[in-house]
Amino acid sequence: EIVLTQSPGTLSLSPGERATLSCRASQSVSSSFLAWYQQNPGQAPRLLIYDASSRATGIPDRFSGSGSGTDFTLTITRLEPEDFAIYHCQQYGNTPWTFGQGTKVEIK
Amino acid sequence: EVQLVESGGDLVQPGGSLRLSCAASGFSFSSYWMHWVRQAPGKGLVWLSRINSDGSSTYYADSVKGRFTISRDNAKNTLYLHMNSLRAEDTAVYYCARVNVWHCGGDCYNDYWGQGTLVTVSS
């Protein structure tokens, strides 16, 4: 199975700053089938990015995804208060589907 | 509006059984593949099982294979997860999630998630 490793585990930033989250795969992700989800405490995950770089419906353009192969990045250009949450990456190119362990973006 | 509502979570003893349900509305349930995903307290997301649109094909993570069974009733717009031989490590919030099969032509990302139901396995 493909193991996804997210870094850092926690990112401490201030509103308005730029956040860069990494997701590294143990082997190449087929067709860049990688998604990013945002999760607030006690809530369900919400799809942000699919196919590594496509924004889901209704997602603000301050969120962007990039990468291919084994290295992927989620960038939030200017953090808004509602962006402080946990972010998960997921690969869906190979079964079993796998998730990273998550990156928490917290207010500094 | 797409809605997925899980139910059935409870406190159960080790070795016990439980059936989770996921009621779907706002979309053509019978046209979509579905997943179950769980999240242990303070941990990441773990994919458990997938079922295709008519229920003829299922797939499981090794951790639950032989103990959990995914099924669906398209007439009732409901997804199920039957869980047997429960262990303490099965304690988690269980989510159902829709697979955007129309985008990928098969296995794909999860575009909608339910709010989850908590299963606690403890004596």
Boltz contact constraints between the chains, C-beta under 6 A:
constraints:
  - contact:
      token1: [A, 35]
      token2: [B, 109]
      max_distance: 6.0
  - contact:
      token1: [A, 44]
      token2: [B, 113]
      max_distance: 6.0
  - contact:
      token1: [A, 44]
      token2: [B, 115]
      max_distance: 6.0
  - contact:
      token1: [A, 45]
      token2: [B, 113]
      max_distance: 6.0
  - contact:
      token1: [A, 47]
      token2: [B, 111]
      max_distance: 6.0
  - contact:
      token1: [A, 50]
      token2: [B, 109]
      max_distance: 6.0
  - contact:
      token1: [A, 88]
      token2: [B, 45]
      max_distance: 6.0
  - contact:
      token1: [A, 92]
      token2: [B, 107]
      max_distance: 6.0
  - contact:
      token1: [A, 92]
      token2: [B, 108]
      max_distance: 6.0
  - contact:
      token1: [A, 92]
      token2: [B, 109]
      max_distance: 6.0
  - contact:
      token1: [A, 96]
      token2: [B, 47]
      max_distance: 6.0
  - contact:
      token1: [A, 96]
      token2: [B, 61]
      max_distance: 6.0
  - contact:
      token1: [A, 97]
      token2: [B, 47]
      max_distance: 6.0
  - contact:
      token1: [A, 99]
      token2: [B, 44]
      max_distance: 6.0
  - contact:
      token1: [A, 99]
      token2: [B, 45]
      max_distance: 6.0
  - contact:
      token1: [A, 101]
      token2: [B, 44]
      max_distance: 6.0
  - contact:
      token1: [A, 102]
      token2: [B, 44]
      max_distance: 6.0
